[in-house]
C-alpha cells in the first residue's frame, strides 16, 4: 500500500471511510484499534511511503485504498532500559536444555526415574514433568528467579527496571505453583545453587526417595 505525505516515525492506526467488510474489522474499529498498518518500511523514489499491512487485512485495505488515509504520529525512538551488554547477555540465555536442567535429567535417569516429559504444557511449563502421576520439577536460575537460599545480589544500576522485573518473576513463579497445586500436581523446585558440586549430592539424596514414592517406584 502506498501512502503520500511525510511520515515522522511510526504508523499508529488506519481509519477507513466505508463500512467494514467483516466482523473482525467492525470489532476492531469499534474498539479504536488498528485495522492493519504496523510499520513504515521506507520512502520511495517518488516521495511516497510504503506501509506494511497484516496479511489478514490486505483484502480490506486493497478494496478501500482510495478512501483510506493514515493517521500518523511522531513517536520518539524507543529507549533501551538496559545496557547493550546486559541486553546481549539476556538474549543469550537459553530457554531450555540449560546446564542445571541437564544435570537434573542425568540424575533422574541414573536413579531410574525415566519417562518424564520436558516443558509440559501446564502453567509455568515445568522443566521436567511426569504427567501421568502429576509430578513436576522446576529448575530455577538463582539470579532471575531470586533464590531464597543464596540471595543473589541486585544490580547496582537501573533499579527502576530491575526491581519490578524481579518482582514480576517471583509473583509469576508463585502463581504457577499455586495453580498447579490446586490442579492436584506435586511441585518440586530445584535452585541452581543446589546443583553445585558441594550440594548436588545432598539435593538428590533428599529428592530421589520422595520422587520414587510419589511415582510409585519405591
C-alpha positions in Angstrom: 0.0 0.0 0.0 1.3 3.5 -0.9 0.6 6.5 1.3 1.6 10.0 0.4 2.9 12.5 2.9 5.6 12.8 5.5 6.0 10.0 8.0 7.8 11.1 11.2 8.3 7.8 13.0 5.5 5.2 13.2 2.1 4.4 11.8 -0.3 4.2 14.7 -3.6 3.3 13.0 -5.6 3.4 9.8 -9.0 5.0 9.5 -11.3 3.9 6.7 -14.4 5.7 5.5 -16.5 2.8 4.1 -18.2 0.2 6.3 -16.0 -2.7 7.3 -16.3 -5.9 5.2 -16.1 -8.3 8.1 -16.9 -8.7 11.8 -13.3 -8.6 12.8 -12.8 -5.1 11.3 -16.1 -3.9 12.8 -15.0 -5.0 16.3 -11.5 -3.5 15.9 -12.9 -0.3 14.6 -15.4 0.0 17.5 -12.6 -0.6 20.0 -10.5 2.0 18.4 -7.8 -0.5 17.4 -5.6 -0.6 14.3 -7.0 -2.0 11.2 -3.8 -3.3 9.8 -0.9 -0.8 9.4 2.0 -2.0 11.6 5.1 0.0 10.5 6.6 2.2 7.8 9.1 0.4 5.6 10.8 3.0 3.6 10.4 6.1 1.4 10.1 5.5 -2.3 11.8 7.5 -5.0 8.7 9.5 -5.7 8.4 10.6 -2.1 5.7 8.1 -1.3 5.9 5.8 1.8 5.3 2.1 1.8 3.2 0.8 4.7 3.3 -2.9 5.6 -0.2 -4.3 6.3 -1.0 -7.5 8.1 -1.9 -10.4 5.8 -5.5 -10.8 7.1 -6.2 -7.1 6.5 -4.8 -6.8 3.0 -8.0 -7.5 1.1 -9.9 -5.0 3.1 -7.2 -2.3 2.6 -6.8 -3.0 -1.1 -10.6 -2.6 -1.7 -10.8 0.7 0.1 -7.3 2.1 -0.6 -8.7 5.0 -2.5 -10.6 6.3 0.6 -8.0 5.2 3.2 -5.9 7.8 5.0 -3.2 7.1 7.6 -3.2 8.9 10.9 0.5 9.4 11.5 2.0 10.5 14.8 5.6 11.3 15.7 6.9 9.0 18.3 10.3 9.2 19.9 12.5 6.2 19.3 12.2 3.5 22.0 14.7 4.0 24.7 16.6 0.9 25.9 16.0 0.2 29.6 19.1 -1.9 30.0 22.7 -1.6 28.8 23.6 -3.2 25.5 25.9 -5.7 27.2 23.2 -6.7 29.6 20.7 -7.0 26.8 23.0 -9.2 24.8 23.5 -11.4 27.9 19.8 -11.6 28.4 19.1 -12.7 24.8 21.9 -15.3 25.1 20.1 -17.1 28.0 18.7 -20.4 26.8 15.0 -21.2 27.4 15.6 -24.9 27.8 18.3 -27.5 27.9 20.4 -25.4 30.3 23.3 -26.9 32.2 21.3 -27.2 35.5 18.4 -28.9 33.6 20.8 -31.4 32.1 22.2 -32.2 35.5 18.8 -32.8 36.9 17.8 -35.1 33.9 21.0 -37.0 34.2 20.5 -37.7 37.9 16.9 -38.8 37.3 18.0 -41.2 34.6 20.7 -42.6 36.9 18.0 -43.2 39.5 15.8 -45.0 37.0 13.2 -42.3 37.0 12.8 -42.1 33.2 9.6 -41.5 31.3 9.4 -37.8 32.1 8.3 -35.0 29.7 10.1 -31.7 29.1 8.4 -28.3 29.1 5.0 -29.8 29.7 2.1 -27.6 28.6 0.7 -26.7 32.0 1.0 -23.3 33.9 4.7 -22.4 34.2 5.8 -25.1 31.7 7.7 -27.3 34.2 11.2 -28.3 33.1 10.6 -31.9 34.0 7.1 -33.4 34.4 5.5 -36.8 34.9 2.0 -36.1 33.6 0.5 -39.4 34.5 1.4 -39.0 38.2 1.0 -35.2 38.2 4.6 -34.7 39.5 6.7 -31.9 38.1 10.1 -30.2 38.7 11.1 -26.6 38.1 14.8 -25.9 37.7 15.1 -22.2 38.6 18.1 -19.9 38.0 19.1 -18.1 41.2 19.5 -14.7 39.6 16.4 -14.4 37.5 14.0 -16.2 40.0 15.6 -14.7 43.1 16.7 -17.7 45.0 15.7 -17.7 48.7 18.8 -19.8 49.7 21.7 -17.9 48.2 20.0 -14.4 48.0 21.7 -13.2 44.7 22.9 -9.6 44.6 20.7 -6.9 43.0 22.1 -4.9 40.0 23.6 -1.6 41.2 22.2 0.5 38.3 18.8 0.9 36.7 16.9 -0.3 39.7 13.7 1.2 38.4 13.8 -1.5 35.8 15.2 -4.5 37.7 13.2 -4.3 40.9 9.8 -4.5 39.2 11.1 -7.2 36.8 12.3 -9.4 39.6 9.1 -8.9 41.5 7.0 -10.0 38.5 9.2 -13.1 38.1 8.7 -14.1 41.7 5.0 -13.4 41.6 4.6 -15.4 38.4 6.5 -18.4 39.8 4.4 -18.4 43.0 1.2 -18.1 40.9 2.2 -21.0 38.7 3.0 -23.2 41.7 -0.3 -22.4 43.3 -2.3 -23.1 40.2 -0.6 -26.5 39.7 -1.1 -27.5 43.3 -4.8 -26.6 43.0 -5.0 -28.9 40.0 -3.5 -31.8 42.0 0.1 -31.5 40.9 3.0 -32.2 43.3 5.6 -29.5 42.6 9.3 -29.6 43.4 11.6 -26.6 42.9 15.3 -27.1 42.4 17.5 -24.0 42.6 20.7 -23.5 40.6 22.8 -23.2 43.7 21.5 -26.6 44.9 23.2 -28.2 41.9 26.7 -27.1 42.6 29.4 -29.7 43.2 29.2 -29.3 47.0 25.4 -29.5 47.3 24.2 -31.6 44.4 24.5 -35.0 46.1 22.6 -33.8 49.2 19.9 -32.3 47.0 19.2 -35.6 45.2 19.6 -37.7 48.3 16.6 -35.9 49.6 14.7 -35.6 46.3 15.0 -39.0 44.7 13.3 -41.0 47.6 10.5 -38.5 47.6 10.0 -38.8 43.8 10.1 -42.6 43.9 7.4 -42.6 46.5 5.2 -40.1 44.5 5.8 -42.0 41.3 5.1 -45.4 42.8 8.6 -46.7 42.0 9.9 -47.1 45.5 
